[in-house]
């Protein structure tokens, strides 16, 4: 589960297969390429397994290798706090599981956090910042009129930090939570006694330092991307979350947006390679380890990492893992009755 720098940096996924670029000032073409590719997702053919299964509730994939199985629930990185979803299939699947695999952690050292905090604040004497593009200023002005807590932020924070802080405020205003689905699963009574495995632990210090070295063009793109994230959170996220809750993969793929901060991260040299090594390869390796043990495990994997071409499912399928989506592993007597209430 990615940990965000305390009201400072969103340390979130950068899609593998995209090149990190340190754009020179004015190198708009290079930055535009990062922005364009960051939000273009080619989906794996393994999504068809769920579409054809027609099982109600959130989509789940069953991975089978020999006598071992891993049930995978793809999770959205953020959802409305009031999202309700049917947990019955997952709760039946958790019965008899010997491990619960969780997304990885990205953490930042106190020293790197202090450096970022000092860098990303505007000097007190700089009362009227003149480095924000007019188009972004206009969008921020509109937010000031509709979102409590935004006013004055542009005087306190530089552009990248400004984008992060505005996103946090708007997310709180609209009751949107990061990784709420993981918390929901961990709170289920069926998880009691099941050992948890975190897929990886990654230091975000290099990312925190790299964000301090972005070019002017890179900082502008980062701010614009956060403003786009805010628009998406308000207008589109509720319908995407409902599509996730009902297993409507086609609707989810159509409107899915990569997690906040993606463009900023892609502009930091070397971060794409780190992300690829941990969020994708390490998660895949963790699932392979579970499949090497007899019995059943359950895993929560961020949807983008799980379902894009070349992602976790594609890698496992290329190694001979069988991927299906049956209703559950539970005996027929454990099937839900009409009176079973979804969460």
PEKA-V795038 format. One record per residue. N is the residue number from 1. D_FIRST is the distance of its C-alpha to the first C-alpha in Angstrom with 2 decimals. Layout:
<<N;D_FIRST> <N;D_FIRST>>
This chain:
<<1;0.00> <2;3.80> <3;6.37> <4;9.59> <5;12.81> <6;14.71> <7;16.59> <8;17.07> <9;14.88> <10;12.22> <11;10.36> <12;9.57> <13;10.70> <14;14.29> <15;15.96> <16;17.63> <17;21.38> <18;21.69> <19;23.46> <20;22.43> <21;25.56> <22;26.89> <23;29.29> <24;32.57> <25;33.80> <26;35.20> <27;33.71> <28;32.81> <29;33.04> <30;30.36> <31;27.94> <32;28.90> <33;28.10> <34;24.51> <35;24.14> <36;25.84> <37;23.90> <38;20.46> <39;20.99> <40;22.93> <41;21.09> <42;23.18> <43;22.06> <44;22.51> <45;25.51> <46;23.45> <47;22.73> <48;26.40> <49;25.82> <50;24.22> <51;26.68> <52;29.58> <53;28.42> <54;28.75> <55;26.73> <56;25.98> <57;22.59> <58;19.18> <59;19.47> <60;18.75> <61;19.76> <62;21.49> <63;21.51> <64;24.63> <65;26.11> <66;29.15> <67;28.65> <68;24.85> <69;22.54> <70;18.85> <71;18.10> <72;15.27> <73;14.01> <74;12.80> <75;10.64> <76;11.16> <77;8.74> <78;11.26> <79;14.20> <80;17.28> <81;17.06> <82;20.20> <83;19.11> <84;20.66> <85;20.19> <86;22.00> <87;20.13> <88;23.26> <89;22.59> <90;19.16> <91;20.80> <92;23.66> <93;21.50> <94;19.70> <95;23.24> <96;24.00> <97;20.59> <98;20.24> <99;16.48> <100;13.23> <101;10.72> <102;6.98> <103;4.55> <104;4.71> <105;4.77> <106;7.30> <107;9.96> <108;13.47> <109;16.65> <110;18.96> <111;21.61> <112;19.72> <113;18.57> <114;22.25> <115;23.48> <116;21.37> <117;22.45> <118;26.06> <119;26.08> <120;24.56> <121;27.02> <122;30.43> <123;33.50> <124;35.21> <125;38.31> <126;36.61> <127;37.22> <128;37.41> <129;34.98> <130;36.68> <131;34.02> <132;32.22> <133;33.62> <134;35.80> <135;33.80> <136;30.63> <137;32.80> <138;34.12> <139;30.73> <140;29.72> <141;33.07> <142;32.40> <143;29.09> <144;31.01> <145;33.39> <146;30.88> <147;27.81> <148;28.42> <149;26.96> <150;27.21> <151;30.77> <152;31.30> <153;27.88> <154;29.53> <155;31.81> <156;29.15> <157;26.57> <158;26.93> <159;25.82> <160;22.24> <161;21.41> <162;23.49> <163;21.40> <164;18.14> <165;20.04> <166;21.76> <167;18.67> <168;17.25> <169;20.71> <170;21.18> <171;17.88> <172;19.05> <173;22.55> <174;21.60> <175;19.28> <176;16.18> <177;12.80> <178;9.31> <179;7.13> <180;10.35> <181;10.70> <182;8.11> <183;10.07> <184;13.19> <185;12.88> <186;12.31> <187;15.35> <188;17.58> <189;20.46> <190;20.37> <191;17.23> <192;19.32> <193;20.32> <194;17.94> <195;16.29> <196;12.51> <197;11.39> <198;8.17> <199;8.91> <200;9.11> <201;9.23> <202;10.45> <203;12.79> <204;12.96> <205;16.55> <206;18.30> <207;16.59> <208;17.56> <209;21.03> <210;21.35> <211;20.84> <212;23.89> <213;26.00> <214;25.64> <215;29.04> <216;30.56> <217;29.99> <218;26.35> <219;25.82> <220;27.74> <221;25.62> <222;22.39> <223;23.90> <224;25.23> <225;21.93> <226;20.35> <227;23.50> <228;23.06> <229;19.48> <230;21.10> <231;23.86> <232;21.62> <233;19.55> <234;22.91> <235;24.88> <236;22.82> <237;19.43> <238;21.27> <239;23.04> <240;20.06> <241;18.24> <242;21.55> <243;21.81> <244;18.46> <245;19.71> <246;23.02> <247;21.97> <248;23.83> <249;22.32> <250;25.16> <251;24.65> <252;20.89> <253;21.57> <254;24.36> <255;22.56> <256;18.95> <257;17.85> <258;15.27> <259;12.57> <260;14.16> <261;15.21> <262;15.67> <263;19.34> <264;18.98> <265;16.71> <266;19.08> <267;21.95> <268;20.83> <269;22.58> <270;20.68> <271;17.17> <272;17.53> <273;18.50> <274;15.63> <275;13.16> <276;15.41> <277;15.61> <278;11.99> <279;9.92> <280;13.05> <281;15.34> <282;13.20> <283;11.54> <284;15.18> <285;16.51> <286;14.39> <287;15.75> <288;19.13> <289;19.10> <290;18.62> <291;21.42> <292;23.60> <293;23.82> <294;26.06> <295;24.72> <296;21.77> <297;17.98> <298;15.47> <299;12.26> <300;9.62> <301;9.24> <302;8.80> <303;12.52> <304;13.53> <305;12.52> <306;14.07> <307;17.24> <308;18.59> <309;21.55> <310;20.79> <311;17.24> <312;15.96> <313;18.61> <314;21.36> <315;20.88> <316;21.02> <317;23.99> <318;25.80> <319;25.70> <320;27.47> <321;24.78> <322;26.18> <323;24.05> <324;25.32> <325;24.42> <326;26.80> <327;26.66> <328;25.35> <329;26.37> <330;27.94> <331;31.75> <332;33.78> <333;34.57> <334;30.94> <335;30.92> <336;30.36> <337;33.55> <338;34.32> <339;33.76> <340;30.14> <341;28.17> <342;24.85> <343;22.13>>
